[in-house]
Amino acid sequence: MIFIVDIPAIFASDHVARELPSGKLLKTGKRHWKFFCDFDEIEEWLSDAKFYADENYWRDATEFEEIKSIVRSAQRTVKILEKIKNW
C-alpha cells in the first residue's frame, strides 16, 4: 500500500539530508514536505522520528539548543505517522 504523507519540513529536511529511505518526494513547502511512502518507508521515518523526539535524551546533550527545532519537528512527525500506522 502507498500513502501520501506530509512530514514537518524541519525533520524532513534532516532525514533526507542523511540519505535515509524516505519514499518519493512530491513537494517541498515551508511547513511540510509531501512524500509517497510504502509501509516500510513509513516505518523508517517513524523509527528515526522516535529517536529524535526523545527530548529527555537530547536535553542532556550540549547541542540541545541547536537541535531543539529538530526534536520538536520529530515529535510532530511521530504523531502524524502513528495515526497512519494505526489506520
mmCIF file as gemmi writes it, N, C-alpha and C atoms, coordinates in Angstrom:
data_model
loop_
_atom_site.group_PDB
_atom_site.id
_atom_site.type_symbol
_atom_site.label_atom_id
_atom_site.label_alt_id
_atom_site.label_comp_id
_atom_site.label_asym_id
_atom_site.label_entity_id
_atom_site.label_seq_id
_atom_site.pdbx_PDB_ins_code
_atom_site.Cartn_x
_atom_site.Cartn_y
_atom_site.Cartn_z
_atom_site.occupancy
_atom_site.B_iso_or_equiv
_atom_site.pdbx_formal_charge
_atom_site.auth_seq_id
_atom_site.auth_asym_id
_atom_site.pdbx_PDB_model_num
ATOM 1 N N . MET Axp A 1 ? 0.834 -1.166 0 1 0 ? 1 A 1
ATOM 2 C CA . MET Axp A 1 ? 0 0 0 1 0 ? 1 A 1
ATOM 3 C C . MET Axp A 1 ? 0.886 1.239 0 1 0 ? 1 A 1
ATOM 4 N N . ILE Axp A 2 ? 0.491 2.243 -0.755 1 0 ? 2 A 1
ATOM 5 C CA . ILE Axp A 2 ? 1.232 3.506 -0.836 1 0 ? 2 A 1
ATOM 6 C C . ILE Axp A 2 ? 0.425 4.592 -0.142 1 0 ? 2 A 1
ATOM 7 N N . PHE Axp A 3 ? 1.118 5.415 0.62 1 0 ? 3 A 1
ATOM 8 C CA . PHE Axp A 3 ? 0.498 6.503 1.354 1 0 ? 3 A 1
ATOM 9 C C . PHE Axp A 3 ? 1.07 7.829 0.868 1 0 ? 3 A 1
ATOM 10 N N . ILE Axp A 4 ? 0.272 8.873 0.914 1 0 ? 4 A 1
ATOM 11 C CA . ILE Axp A 4 ? 0.769 10.229 0.716 1 0 ? 4 A 1
ATOM 12 C C . ILE Axp A 4 ? 0.897 10.826 2.11 1 0 ? 4 A 1
ATOM 13 N N . VAL Axp A 5 ? 2.113 11.243 2.455 1 0 ? 5 A 1
ATOM 14 C CA . VAL Axp A 5 ? 2.409 11.666 3.821 1 0 ? 5 A 1
ATOM 15 C C . VAL Axp A 5 ? 2.981 13.073 3.823 1 0 ? 5 A 1
ATOM 16 N N . ASP Axp A 6 ? 2.459 13.919 4.71 1 0 ? 6 A 1
ATOM 17 C CA . ASP Axp A 6 ? 3.018 15.251 4.941 1 0 ? 6 A 1
ATOM 18 C C . ASP Axp A 6 ? 3.893 15.185 6.181 1 0 ? 6 A 1
ATOM 19 N N . ILE Axp A 7 ? 5.179 15.448 5.998 1 0 ? 7 A 1
ATOM 20 C CA . ILE Axp A 7 ? 6.152 15.412 7.08 1 0 ? 7 A 1
ATOM 21 C C . ILE Axp A 7 ? 6.575 16.856 7.385 1 0 ? 7 A 1
ATOM 22 N N . PRO Axp A 8 ? 6.627 17.239 8.665 1 0 ? 8 A 1
ATOM 23 C CA . PRO Axp A 8 ? 7.107 18.585 9.004 1 0 ? 8 A 1
ATOM 24 C C . PRO Axp A 8 ? 8.465 18.86 8.339 1 0 ? 8 A 1
ATOM 25 N N . ALA Axp A 9 ? 8.589 20.043 7.763 1 0 ? 9 A 1
ATOM 26 C CA . ALA Axp A 9 ? 9.733 20.383 6.91 1 0 ? 9 A 1
ATOM 27 C C . ALA Axp A 9 ? 11.088 20.274 7.603 1 0 ? 9 A 1
ATOM 28 N N . ILE Axp A 10 ? 11.183 20.69 8.846 1 0 ? 10 A 1
ATOM 29 C CA . ILE Axp A 10 ? 12.482 20.671 9.52 1 0 ? 10 A 1
ATOM 30 C C . ILE Axp A 10 ? 12.989 19.243 9.66 1 0 ? 10 A 1
ATOM 31 N N . PHE Axp A 11 ? 12.112 18.349 10.106 1 0 ? 11 A 1
ATOM 32 C CA . PHE Axp A 11 ? 12.544 16.957 10.257 1 0 ? 11 A 1
ATOM 33 C C . PHE Axp A 11 ? 12.752 16.306 8.897 1 0 ? 11 A 1
ATOM 34 N N . ALA Axp A 12 ? 11.885 16.595 7.944 1 0 ? 12 A 1
ATOM 35 C CA . ALA Axp A 12 ? 12.023 16.009 6.602 1 0 ? 12 A 1
ATOM 36 C C . ALA Axp A 12 ? 13.367 16.385 5.981 1 0 ? 12 A 1
ATOM 37 N N . SER Axp A 13 ? 13.738 17.628 6.101 1 0 ? 13 A 1
ATOM 38 C CA . SER Axp A 13 ? 14.999 18.099 5.531 1 0 ? 13 A 1
ATOM 39 C C . SER Axp A 13 ? 16.183 17.36 6.143 1 0 ? 13 A 1
ATOM 40 N N . ASP Axp A 14 ? 16.165 17.191 7.46 1 0 ? 14 A 1
ATOM 41 C CA . ASP Axp A 14 ? 17.242 16.483 8.153 1 0 ? 14 A 1
ATOM 42 C C . ASP Axp A 14 ? 17.284 15.015 7.742 1 0 ? 14 A 1
ATOM 43 N N . HIS Axp A 15 ? 16.136 14.37 7.711 1 0 ? 15 A 1
ATOM 44 C CA . HIS Axp A 15 ? 16.036 12.942 7.363 1 0 ? 15 A 1
ATOM 45 C C . HIS Axp A 15 ? 16.556 12.695 5.943 1 0 ? 15 A 1
ATOM 46 N N . VAL Axp A 16 ? 16.11 13.506 5.012 1 0 ? 16 A 1
ATOM 47 C CA . VAL Axp A 16 ? 16.527 13.352 3.607 1 0 ? 16 A 1
ATOM 48 C C . VAL Axp A 16 ? 18.019 13.657 3.452 1 0 ? 16 A 1
ATOM 49 N N . ALA Axp A 17 ? 18.506 14.658 4.166 1 0 ? 17 A 1
ATOM 50 C CA . ALA Axp A 17 ? 19.93 15.024 4.077 1 0 ? 17 A 1
ATOM 51 C C . ALA Axp A 17 ? 20.838 13.882 4.533 1 0 ? 17 A 1
ATOM 52 N N . ARG Axp A 18 ? 20.336 13.043 5.446 1 0 ? 18 A 1
ATOM 53 C CA . ARG Axp A 18 ? 21.106 11.885 5.903 1 0 ? 18 A 1
ATOM 54 C C . ARG Axp A 18 ? 20.929 10.683 4.988 1 0 ? 18 A 1
ATOM 55 N N . GLU Axp A 19 ? 20.25 10.888 3.881 1 0 ? 19 A 1
ATOM 56 C CA . GLU Axp A 19 ? 20.057 9.879 2.83 1 0 ? 19 A 1
ATOM 57 C C . GLU Axp A 19 ? 19.403 8.602 3.352 1 0 ? 19 A 1
ATOM 58 N N . LEU Axp A 20 ? 18.441 8.761 4.261 1 0 ? 20 A 1
ATOM 59 C CA . LEU Axp A 20 ? 17.682 7.625 4.768 1 0 ? 20 A 1
ATOM 60 C C . LEU Axp A 20 ? 16.509 7.336 3.833 1 0 ? 20 A 1
ATOM 61 N N . PRO Axp A 21 ? 16.006 6.106 3.822 1 0 ? 21 A 1
ATOM 62 C CA . PRO Axp A 21 ? 14.844 5.792 2.975 1 0 ? 21 A 1
ATOM 63 C C . PRO Axp A 21 ? 13.684 6.725 3.322 1 0 ? 21 A 1
ATOM 64 N N . SER Axp A 22 ? 13.178 7.408 2.308 1 0 ? 22 A 1
ATOM 65 C CA . SER Axp A 22 ? 12.178 8.444 2.544 1 0 ? 22 A 1
ATOM 66 C C . SER Axp A 22 ? 10.95 8.332 1.67 1 0 ? 22 A 1
ATOM 67 N N . GLY Axp A 23 ? 10.977 7.495 0.672 1 0 ? 23 A 1
ATOM 68 C CA . GLY Axp A 23 ? 9.896 7.472 -0.3 1 0 ? 23 A 1
ATOM 69 C C . GLY Axp A 23 ? 10.19 8.472 -1.405 1 0 ? 23 A 1
ATOM 70 N N . LYS Axp A 24 ? 9.176 8.744 -2.198 1 0 ? 24 A 1
ATOM 71 C CA . LYS Axp A 24 ? 9.342 9.675 -3.31 1 0 ? 24 A 1
ATOM 72 C C . LYS Axp A 24 ? 8.867 11.067 -2.89 1 0 ? 24 A 1
ATOM 73 N N . LEU Axp A 25 ? 9.763 12.029 -2.961 1 0 ? 25 A 1
ATOM 74 C CA . LEU Axp A 25 ? 9.43 13.402 -2.614 1 0 ? 25 A 1
ATOM 75 C C . LEU Axp A 25 ? 8.529 13.991 -3.701 1 0 ? 25 A 1
ATOM 76 N N . LEU Axp A 26 ? 7.367 14.461 -3.285 1 0 ? 26 A 1
ATOM 77 C CA . LEU Axp A 26 ? 6.419 15.052 -4.227 1 0 ? 26 A 1
ATOM 78 C C . LEU Axp A 26 ? 6.475 16.57 -4.227 1 0 ? 26 A 1
ATOM 79 N N . LYS Axp A 27 ? 6.643 17.142 -3.041 1 0 ? 27 A 1
ATOM 80 C CA . LYS Axp A 27 ? 6.568 18.588 -2.946 1 0 ? 27 A 1
ATOM 81 C C . LYS Axp A 27 ? 7.26 19.06 -1.676 1 0 ? 27 A 1
ATOM 82 N N . THR Axp A 28 ? 8.01 20.158 -1.783 1 0 ? 28 A 1
ATOM 83 C CA . THR Axp A 28 ? 8.587 20.783 -0.597 1 0 ? 28 A 1
ATOM 84 C C . THR Axp A 28 ? 7.831 22.072 -0.32 1 0 ? 28 A 1
ATOM 85 N N . GLY Axp A 29 ? 7.598 22.322 0.933 1 0 ? 29 A 1
ATOM 86 C CA . GLY Axp A 29 ? 6.933 23.552 1.336 1 0 ? 29 A 1
ATOM 87 C C . GLY Axp A 29 ? 7.61 24.116 2.563 1 0 ? 29 A 1
ATOM 88 N N . LYS Axp A 30 ? 7.181 25.269 2.975 1 0 ? 30 A 1
ATOM 89 C CA . LYS Axp A 30 ? 7.776 25.926 4.129 1 0 ? 30 A 1
ATOM 90 C C . LYS Axp A 30 ? 7.495 25.155 5.425 1 0 ? 30 A 1
ATOM 91 N N . ARG Axp A 31 ? 6.304 24.567 5.539 1 0 ? 31 A 1
ATOM 92 C CA . ARG Axp A 31 ? 5.919 23.876 6.771 1 0 ? 31 A 1
ATOM 93 C C . ARG Axp A 31 ? 5.957 22.354 6.66 1 0 ? 31 A 1
ATOM 94 N N . HIS Axp A 32 ? 5.663 21.806 5.477 1 0 ? 32 A 1
ATOM 95 C CA . HIS Axp A 32 ? 5.615 20.356 5.281 1 0 ? 32 A 1
ATOM 96 C C . HIS Axp A 32 ? 6.219 19.97 3.939 1 0 ? 32 A 1
ATOM 97 N N . TRP Axp A 33 ? 6.753 18.754 3.896 1 0 ? 33 A 1
ATOM 98 C CA . TRP Axp A 33 ? 7.173 18.133 2.642 1 0 ? 33 A 1
ATOM 99 C C . TRP Axp A 33 ? 6.244 16.951 2.423 1 0 ? 33 A 1
ATOM 100 N N . LYS Axp A 34 ? 5.832 16.741 1.194 1 0 ? 34 A 1
ATOM 101 C CA . LYS Axp A 34 ? 4.887 15.671 0.856 1 0 ? 34 A 1
ATOM 102 C C . LYS Axp A 34 ? 5.633 14.538 0.152 1 0 ? 34 A 1
ATOM 103 N N . PHE Axp A 35 ? 5.37 13.296 0.604 1 0 ? 35 A 1
ATOM 104 C CA . PHE Axp A 35 ? 6.037 12.11 0.077 1 0 ? 35 A 1
ATOM 105 C C . PHE Axp A 35 ? 5.023 11.029 -0.262 1 0 ? 35 A 1
ATOM 106 N N . PHE Axp A 36 ? 5.343 10.219 -1.293 1 0 ? 36 A 1
ATOM 107 C CA . PHE Axp A 36 ? 4.711 8.913 -1.491 1 0 ? 36 A 1
ATOM 108 C C . PHE Axp A 36 ? 5.559 7.933 -0.698 1 0 ? 36 A 1
ATOM 109 N N . CYS Axp A 37 ? 4.95 7.166 0.207 1 0 ? 37 A 1
ATOM 110 C CA . CYS Axp A 37 ? 5.701 6.201 1.021 1 0 ? 37 A 1
ATOM 111 C C . CYS Axp A 37 ? 4.971 4.875 1.071 1 0 ? 37 A 1
ATOM 112 N N . ASP Axp A 38 ? 5.742 3.793 1.041 1 0 ? 38 A 1
ATOM 113 C CA . ASP Axp A 38 ? 5.153 2.488 1.333 1 0 ? 38 A 1
ATOM 114 C C . ASP Axp A 38 ? 5.289 2.255 2.841 1 0 ? 38 A 1
ATOM 115 N N . PHE Axp A 39 ? 4.764 1.15 3.315 1 0 ? 39 A 1
ATOM 116 C CA . PHE Axp A 39 ? 4.75 0.893 4.754 1 0 ? 39 A 1
ATOM 117 C C . PHE Axp A 39 ? 6.168 0.818 5.327 1 0 ? 39 A 1
ATOM 118 N N . ASP Axp A 40 ? 7.107 0.199 4.611 1 0 ? 40 A 1
ATOM 119 C CA . ASP Axp A 40 ? 8.49 0.1 5.101 1 0 ? 40 A 1
ATOM 120 C C . ASP Axp A 40 ? 9.128 1.482 5.248 1 0 ? 40 A 1
ATOM 121 N N . GLU Axp A 41 ? 8.845 2.367 4.305 1 0 ? 41 A 1
ATOM 122 C CA . GLU Axp A 41 ? 9.397 3.732 4.383 1 0 ? 41 A 1
ATOM 123 C C . GLU Axp A 41 ? 8.769 4.497 5.55 1 0 ? 41 A 1
ATOM 124 N N . ILE Axp A 42 ? 7.483 4.276 5.787 1 0 ? 42 A 1
ATOM 125 C CA . ILE Axp A 42 ? 6.844 4.903 6.95 1 0 ? 42 A 1
ATOM 126 C C . ILE Axp A 42 ? 7.481 4.396 8.236 1 0 ? 42 A 1
ATOM 127 N N . GLU Axp A 43 ? 7.768 3.111 8.3 1 0 ? 43 A 1
ATOM 128 C CA . GLU Axp A 43 ? 8.439 2.542 9.47 1 0 ? 43 A 1
ATOM 129 C C . GLU Axp A 43 ? 9.813 3.18 9.67 1 0 ? 43 A 1
ATOM 130 N N . GLU Axp A 44 ? 10.537 3.411 8.59 1 0 ? 44 A 1
ATOM 131 C CA . GLU Axp A 44 ? 11.853 4.061 8.677 1 0 ? 44 A 1
ATOM 132 C C . GLU Axp A 44 ? 11.704 5.488 9.21 1 0 ? 44 A 1
ATOM 133 N N . TRP Axp A 45 ? 10.763 6.237 8.651 1 0 ? 45 A 1
ATOM 134 C CA . TRP Axp A 45 ? 10.501 7.593 9.127 1 0 ? 45 A 1
ATOM 135 C C . TRP Axp A 45 ? 10.166 7.578 10.612 1 0 ? 45 A 1
ATOM 136 N N . LEU Axp A 46 ? 9.272 6.666 11.005 1 0 ? 46 A 1
ATOM 137 C CA . LEU Axp A 46 ? 8.808 6.604 12.387 1 0 ? 46 A 1
ATOM 138 C C . LEU Axp A 46 ? 9.952 6.24 13.345 1 0 ? 46 A 1
ATOM 139 N N . SER Axp A 47 ? 10.763 5.291 12.984 1 0 ? 47 A 1
ATOM 140 C CA . SER Axp A 47 ? 11.904 4.905 13.817 1 0 ? 47 A 1
ATOM 141 C C . SER Axp A 47 ? 12.846 6.087 14.024 1 0 ? 47 A 1
ATOM 142 N N . ASP Axp A 48 ? 13.167 6.772 12.959 1 0 ? 48 A 1
ATOM 143 C CA . ASP Axp A 48 ? 14.062 7.923 13.038 1 0 ? 48 A 1
ATOM 144 C C . ASP Axp A 48 ? 13.427 9.046 13.86 1 0 ? 48 A 1
ATOM 145 N N . ALA Axp A 49 ? 12.153 9.305 13.62 1 0 ? 49 A 1
ATOM 146 C CA . ALA Axp A 49 ? 11.461 10.37 14.346 1 0 ? 49 A 1
ATOM 147 C C . ALA Axp A 49 ? 11.385 10.067 15.838 1 0 ? 49 A 1
ATOM 148 N N . LYS Axp A 50 ? 11.125 8.823 16.198 1 0 ? 50 A 1
ATOM 149 C CA . LYS Axp A 50 ? 11.065 8.465 17.622 1 0 ? 50 A 1
ATOM 150 C C . LYS Axp A 50 ? 12.412 8.684 18.301 1 0 ? 50 A 1
ATOM 151 N N . PHE Axp A 51 ? 13.496 8.375 17.611 1 0 ? 51 A 1
ATOM 152 C CA . PHE Axp A 51 ? 14.823 8.589 18.166 1 0 ? 51 A 1
ATOM 153 C C . PHE Axp A 51 ? 15.045 10.075 18.46 1 0 ? 51 A 1
ATOM 154 N N . TYR Axp A 52 ? 14.74 10.932 17.494 1 0 ? 52 A 1
ATOM 155 C CA . TYR Axp A 52 ? 14.957 12.37 17.66 1 0 ? 52 A 1
ATOM 156 C C . TYR Axp A 52 ? 13.916 13.025 18.554 1 0 ? 52 A 1
ATOM 157 N N . ALA Axp A 53 ? 12.751 12.419 18.727 1 0 ? 53 A 1
ATOM 158 C CA . ALA Axp A 53 ? 11.671 13.006 19.524 1 0 ? 53 A 1
ATOM 159 C C . ALA Axp A 53 ? 11.879 12.841 21.024 1 0 ? 53 A 1
ATOM 160 N N . ASP Axp A 54 ? 12.838 12.016 21.434 1 0 ? 54 A 1
ATOM 161 C CA . ASP Axp A 54 ? 13.074 11.764 22.854 1 0 ? 54 A 1
ATOM 162 C C . ASP Axp A 54 ? 13.788 12.962 23.482 1 0 ? 54 A 1
ATOM 163 N N . GLU Axp A 55 ? 12.997 13.906 23.954 1 0 ? 55 A 1
ATOM 164 C CA . GLU Axp A 55 ? 13.548 15.152 24.485 1 0 ? 55 A 1
ATOM 165 C C . GLU Axp A 55 ? 14.444 14.923 25.7 1 0 ? 55 A 1
ATOM 166 N N . ASN Axp A 56 ? 14.119 13.954 26.545 1 0 ? 56 A 1
ATOM 167 C CA . ASN Axp A 56 ? 14.949 13.683 27.717 1 0 ? 56 A 1
ATOM 168 C C . ASN Axp A 56 ? 16.35 13.247 27.318 1 0 ? 56 A 1
ATOM 169 N N . TYR Axp A 57 ? 16.454 12.455 26.259 1 0 ? 57 A 1
ATOM 170 C CA . TYR Axp A 57 ? 17.766 12.014 25.77 1 0 ? 57 A 1
ATOM 171 C C . TYR Axp A 57 ? 18.582 13.217 25.281 1 0 ? 57 A 1
ATOM 172 N N . TRP Axp A 58 ? 17.955 14.072 24.483 1 0 ? 58 A 1
ATOM 173 C CA . TRP Axp A 58 ? 18.673 15.189 23.867 1 0 ? 58 A 1
ATOM 174 C C . TRP Axp A 58 ? 18.917 16.348 24.824 1 0 ? 58 A 1
ATOM 175 N N . ARG Axp A 59 ? 18.084 16.486 25.855 1 0 ? 59 A 1
ATOM 176 C CA . ARG Axp A 59 ? 18.233 17.616 26.781 1 0 ? 59 A 1
ATOM 177 C C . ARG Axp A 59 ? 19.613 17.626 27.448 1 0 ? 59 A 1
ATOM 178 N N . ASP Axp A 60 ? 20.175 16.449 27.684 1 0 ? 60 A 1
ATOM 179 C CA . ASP Axp A 60 ? 21.494 16.364 28.297 1 0 ? 60 A 1
ATOM 180 C C . ASP Axp A 60 ? 22.632 16.621 27.308 1 0 ? 60 A 1
ATOM 181 N N . ALA Axp A 61 ? 22.303 16.666 26.048 1 0 ? 61 A 1
ATOM 182 C CA . ALA Axp A 61 ? 23.333 16.908 25.03 1 0 ? 61 A 1
ATOM 183 C C . ALA Axp A 61 ? 23.731 18.382 25.042 1 0 ? 61 A 1
ATOM 184 N N . THR Axp A 62 ? 24.993 18.628 24.828 1 0 ? 62 A 1
ATOM 185 C CA . THR Axp A 62 ? 25.477 20.005 24.846 1 0 ? 62 A 1
ATOM 186 C C . THR Axp A 62 ? 24.879 20.83 23.713 1 0 ? 62 A 1
ATOM 187 N N . GLU Axp A 63 ? 24.472 20.169 22.645 1 0 ? 63 A 1
ATOM 188 C CA . GLU Axp A 63 ? 23.945 20.887 21.484 1 0 ? 63 A 1
ATOM 189 C C . GLU Axp A 63 ? 22.412 20.932 21.456 1 0 ? 63 A 1
ATOM 190 N N . PHE Axp A 64 ? 21.758 20.728 22.623 1 0 ? 64 A 1
ATOM 191 C CA . PHE Axp A 64 ? 20.288 20.655 22.632 1 0 ? 64 A 1
ATOM 192 C C . PHE Axp A 64 ? 19.645 21.904 22.034 1 0 ? 64 A 1
ATOM 193 N N . GLU Axp A 65 ? 20.138 23.067 22.403 1 0 ? 65 A 1
ATOM 194 C CA . GLU Axp A 65 ? 19.538 24.301 21.865 1 0 ? 65 A 1
ATOM 195 C C . GLU Axp A 65 ? 19.644 24.358 20.345 1 0 ? 65 A 1
ATOM 196 N N . GLU Axp A 66 ? 20.72 23.791 19.805 1 0 ? 66 A 1
ATOM 197 C CA . GLU Axp A 66 ? 20.908 23.791 18.353 1 0 ? 66 A 1
ATOM 198 C C . GLU Axp A 66 ? 19.954 22.834 17.652 1 0 ? 66 A 1
ATOM 199 N N . ILE Axp A 67 ? 19.571 21.747 18.319 1 0 ? 67 A 1
ATOM 200 C CA . ILE Axp A 67 ? 18.729 20.741 17.666 1 0 ? 67 A 1
ATOM 201 C C . ILE Axp A 67 ? 17.289 20.739 18.171 1 0 ? 67 A 1
ATOM 202 N N . LYS Axp A 68 ? 16.96 21.689 19.045 1 0 ? 68 A 1
ATOM 203 C CA . LYS Axp A 68 ? 15.619 21.715 19.622 1 0 ? 68 A 1
ATOM 204 C C . LYS Axp A 68 ? 14.537 21.762 18.54 1 0 ? 68 A 1
ATOM 205 N N . SER Axp A 69 ? 14.76 22.491 17.466 1 0 ? 69 A 1
ATOM 206 C CA . SER Axp A 69 ? 13.749 22.567 16.406 1 0 ? 69 A 1
ATOM 207 C C . SER Axp A 69 ? 13.561 21.208 15.726 1 0 ? 69 A 1
ATOM 208 N N . ILE Axp A 70 ? 14.632 20.437 15.586 1 0 ? 70 A 1
ATOM 209 C CA . ILE Axp A 70 ? 14.513 19.098 15.001 1 0 ? 70 A 1
ATOM 210 C C . ILE Axp A 70 ? 13.761 18.178 15.965 1 0 ? 70 A 1
ATOM 211 N N . VAL Axp A 71 ? 14.051 18.292 17.251 1 0 ? 71 A 1
ATOM 212 C CA . VAL Axp A 71 ? 13.351 17.475 18.257 1 0 ? 71 A 1
ATOM 213 C C . VAL Axp A 71 ? 11.854 17.752 18.197 1 0 ? 71 A 1
ATOM 214 N N . ARG Axp A 72 ? 11.475 19.013 18.19 1 0 ? 72 A 1
ATOM 215 C CA . ARG Axp A 72 ? 10.049 19.381 18.141 1 0 ? 72 A 1
ATOM 216 C C . ARG Axp A 72 ? 9.401 18.895 16.837 1 0 ? 72 A 1
ATOM 217 N N . SER Axp A 73 ? 10.102 19.054 15.738 1 0 ? 73 A 1
ATOM 218 C CA . SER Axp A 73 ? 9.586 18.602 14.445 1 0 ? 73 A 1
ATOM 219 C C . SER Axp A 73 ? 9.44 17.084 14.425 1 0 ? 73 A 1
ATOM 220 N N . ALA Axp A 74 ? 10.395 16.378 15.021 1 0 ? 74 A 1
ATOM 221 C CA . ALA Axp A 74 ? 10.314 14.916 15.105 1 0 ? 74 A 1
ATOM 222 C C . ALA Axp A 74 ? 9.123 14.494 15.959 1 0 ? 74 A 1
ATOM 223 N N . GLN Axp A 75 ? 8.853 15.217 17.025 1 0 ? 75 A 1
ATOM 224 C CA . GLN Axp A 75 ? 7.693 14.9 17.864 1 0 ? 75 A 1
ATOM 225 C C . GLN Axp A 75 ? 6.396 15.027 17.066 1 0 ? 75 A 1
ATOM 226 N N . ARG Axp A 76 ? 6.289 16.075 16.253 1 0 ? 76 A 1
ATOM 227 C CA . ARG Axp A 76 ? 5.102 16.236 15.399 1 0 ? 76 A 1
ATOM 228 C C . ARG Axp A 76 ? 5.038 15.122 14.354 1 0 ? 76 A 1
ATOM 229 N N . THR Axp A 77 ? 6.189 14.721 13.84 1 0 ? 77 A 1
ATOM 230 C CA . THR Axp A 77 ? 6.247 13.646 12.845 1 0 ? 77 A 1
ATOM 231 C C . THR Axp A 77 ? 5.749 12.335 13.434 1 0 ? 77 A 1
ATOM 232 N N . VAL Axp A 78 ? 6.149 12.031 14.658 1 0 ? 78 A 1
ATOM 233 C CA . VAL Axp A 78 ? 5.697 10.794 15.317 1 0 ? 78 A 1
ATOM 234 C C . VAL Axp A 78 ? 4.178 10.771 15.399 1 0 ? 78 A 1
ATOM 235 N N . LYS Axp A 79 ? 3.573 11.868 15.799 1 0 ? 79 A 1
ATOM 236 C CA . LYS Axp A 79 ? 2.106 11.929 15.908 1 0 ? 79 A 1
ATOM 237 C C . LYS Axp A 79 ? 1.436 11.665 14.562 1 0 ? 79 A 1
ATOM 238 N N . ILE Axp A 80 ? 1.957 12.266 13.515 1 0 ? 80 A 1
ATOM 239 C CA . ILE Axp A 80 ? 1.397 12.087 12.168 1 0 ? 80 A 1
ATOM 240 C C . ILE Axp A 80 ? 1.506 10.634 11.73 1 0 ? 80 A 1
ATOM 241 N N . LEU Axp A 81 ? 2.697 10.064 11.884 1 0 ? 81 A 1
ATOM 242 C CA . LEU Axp A 81 ? 2.938 8.712 11.377 1 0 ? 81 A 1
ATOM 243 C C . LEU Axp A 81 ? 2.238 7.642 12.2 1 0 ? 81 A 1
ATOM 244 N N . GLU Axp A 82 ? 2.094 7.847 13.488 1 0 ? 82 A 1
ATOM 245 C CA . GLU Axp A 82 ? 1.369 6.864 14.305 1 0 ? 82 A 1
ATOM 246 C C . GLU Axp A 82 ? -0.106 6.811 13.927 1 0 ? 82 A 1
ATOM 247 N N . LYS Axp A 83 ? -0.666 7.95 13.531 1 0 ? 83 A 1
ATOM 248 C CA . LYS Axp A 83 ? -2.05 7.937 13.049 1 0 ? 83 A 1
ATOM 249 C C . LYS Axp A 83 ? -2.172 7.089 11.778 1 0 ? 83 A 1
ATOM 250 N N . ILE Axp A 84 ? -1.207 7.23 10.888 1 0 ? 84 A 1
ATOM 251 C CA . ILE Axp A 84 ? -1.225 6.45 9.64 1 0 ? 84 A 1
ATOM 252 C C . ILE Axp A 84 ? -1.028 4.965 9.944 1 0 ? 84 A 1
ATOM 253 N N . LYS Axp A 85 ? -0.069 4.681 10.794 1 0 ? 85 A 1
ATOM 254 C CA . LYS Axp A 85 ? 0.248 3.282 11.117 1 0 ? 85 A 1
ATOM 255 C C . LYS Axp A 85 ? -0.931 2.586 11.804 1 0 ? 85 A 1
ATOM 256 N N . ASN Axp A 86 ? -1.662 3.305 12.618 1 0 ? 86 A 1
ATOM 257 C CA . ASN Axp A 86 ? -2.8 2.729 13.341 1 0 ? 86 A 1
ATOM 258 C C . ASN Axp A 86 ? -4.095 2.749 12.545 1 0 ? 86 A 1
ATOM 259 N N . TRP Axp A 87 ? -4.048 3.245 11.332 1 0 ? 87 A 1
ATOM 260 C CA . TRP Axp A 87 ? -5.221 3.347 10.49 1 0 ? 87 A 1
ATOM 261 C C . TRP Axp A 87 ? -5.688 2.031 9.996 1 0 ? 87 A 1
